[in-house]
Amino acid sequence: MKPLSAEVLKMFSEMRRDRLDLHVMFESSGNEPAARAQVLDAVEDLVREGYLQSAGGDFYILTDKGKQALANTDPEKLSAH
């Protein structure tokens, strides 16, 4: 998993949410255009890998695979997978 993808996934755990708005993820990255594009790429990677699922609009939810990754992995080591 790419480091930024791991950071995005960790946002769900840090905010204690199973569902997040894309704009919340943008804000946590600094909300700069380049950072927003990188966050969007990371979200797309996580969806493609099965960790997140689109919930309509700008919302994304953790899949069982995403929840399991967060529950079973030291957050500091998540990006090493």
N, C-alpha and C positions, 0 to 999 in steps of 0.2 A: 504494500500500500504506500502510495506517495505521502510524503510528510504533510502536505497541505490537506490531502484527503483525510488523513488521521486527525488533523486539527479540527476539521469540519465535523467529523464524527464525534469527537470529544465534546463539541459544543452541546450536543444533545444531553450528555451526561452532566456537564457543568451546569446547565440550565435546568436539569432534572425534568426534561420534557421528552416525549416520544414523537412530538410533532413541532416543527419549526418553520417559520416563514423565511423565505429566501432573503428578504430585506434585513432580518435580524442577523443572518449570517454575513451579509454585506457590511452592516454596521460594525460588527465585531472585527472585521478585517481592515477597518479604516475608511471604508466607503469611497476609496479612490477608484477611478475607472479601471486602471490596470489590476488592482486588487480584486475588484468585483469580477472581472473576467476570469481571474485565477480561481476564485471561489466557485464560480459557475462551472468551470472545468472540473474542479474537485467534486462538486455535487454530481455532475454527469458521470464521473468515474465511479462514485459510490453507488449510483443507481445501476450502472452497467454491471458492477461487481456484486449487486444484490444486497448491499448494506442499507440502502435507502430506497424508498418508493415514492413516486409523485402522488400527492393526495389532492391534486386539483389546484388550479390557480398557482400561487407561488409557494404552496406548502409541500413539505416533504416529511415523511414519517420513517421512523426506524423500522426495518424489517426484523424478523426473528434473528436473522443472521447478524444484523447490526447490533441488536440488543445483546446477543451472545458474545460478540466481539468485545463490546464494552464491559460486560460482566466478567469475562474470563481472561482479560488482558490487562496488564499493568499499563495505564494510560501513557506512561513515559516510553514504553516499548512498542506501542501500537504501530508506530510508523516503521518499525523494523520488519513487519510481516510482508 
